[in-house]
Amino acid sequence: MEFINNLLHNCEETSLNIVKSEETSLSVSEWLKMKFHIAFCKCCRNFGKQTKVMDKALHHHFHTDFSEDATKASPELKDRIKENLKKL
């Protein structure tokens, strides 16, 4: 049983290693345990996919050159927001 416990990670350890693997490289044993767990755990597999999507979105957001005019709200939009806030 100890062999199986050493071979498997739980979901918490696996999710931490998924996030860690995006920033640094894992040791061979950590990587194998993570991959083995992901092969059998649909939740962790989905978590891995979701973190990759978020990482791409954040990378795109912070590495895209936005012009200042494109990021400012129009006066009409500002007025509509103010009106909606007054209704609350």
C-alpha positions in Angstrom: 0.0 0.0 0.0 2.9 2.4 0.7 4.1 1.9 -2.9 0.7 3.0 -4.2 0.6 6.0 -1.9 4.1 7.0 -3.1 2.9 6.6 -6.7 -0.3 8.6 -6.4 -0.9 12.3 -5.5 -4.1 13.5 -4.1 -6.0 16.3 -5.9 -4.5 19.1 -3.7 -0.9 18.0 -4.4 -1.7 17.6 -8.1 -3.4 21.0 -8.5 -0.4 22.6 -6.8 2.0 20.9 -9.2 -0.1 21.9 -12.1 0.2 25.5 -11.2 3.9 25.1 -10.2 4.6 23.4 -13.6 3.5 26.6 -15.4 6.2 28.6 -13.7 9.1 26.2 -13.1 10.0 22.6 -14.1 9.0 19.8 -11.8 11.2 17.0 -10.7 10.8 13.7 -12.6 8.9 12.1 -9.8 6.6 15.0 -9.2 5.9 15.2 -13.0 5.2 11.5 -13.2 2.9 11.5 -10.1 1.0 14.5 -11.6 0.6 12.9 -15.0 -0.5 9.6 -13.5 -3.1 11.3 -11.3 -4.4 13.5 -14.2 -4.8 10.3 -16.3 -7.4 9.1 -13.8 -8.9 12.3 -12.3 -11.3 14.2 -14.6 -11.4 17.2 -12.1 -7.7 17.7 -12.1 -7.5 17.2 -15.9 -10.1 20.0 -16.3 -8.3 22.2 -13.8 -5.1 21.8 -15.9 -7.0 22.9 -19.0 -8.5 25.8 -17.2 -5.2 27.1 -15.9 -3.7 27.0 -19.4 -6.6 29.0 -20.7 -6.3 31.6 -17.9 -2.5 31.8 -18.4 -3.0 32.5 -22.1 -5.6 35.1 -21.5 -3.5 36.9 -18.9 -0.5 36.7 -21.1 -2.5 38.2 -23.9 -3.9 40.9 -21.7 -0.6 42.0 -20.2 1.4 41.8 -23.4 -1.0 43.5 -25.8 -0.3 47.2 -26.5 -3.6 49.0 -25.8 -3.8 52.6 -27.0 -5.2 55.0 -24.3 -8.1 56.0 -26.5 -9.2 52.4 -27.0 -9.4 51.8 -23.2 -11.4 54.9 -22.3 -15.1 54.8 -22.0 -17.1 57.1 -24.3 -19.1 59.9 -22.7 -22.3 58.2 -23.7 -21.3 55.0 -21.9 -20.3 57.0 -18.8 -23.7 58.7 -18.8 -25.5 55.3 -19.1 -23.5 53.9 -16.2 -24.3 56.9 -14.0 -28.0 56.6 -14.8 -28.0 52.9 -14.0 -26.2 53.5 -10.7 -28.8 56.1 -9.7 -31.5 53.5 -10.2 -29.9 51.2 -7.7 
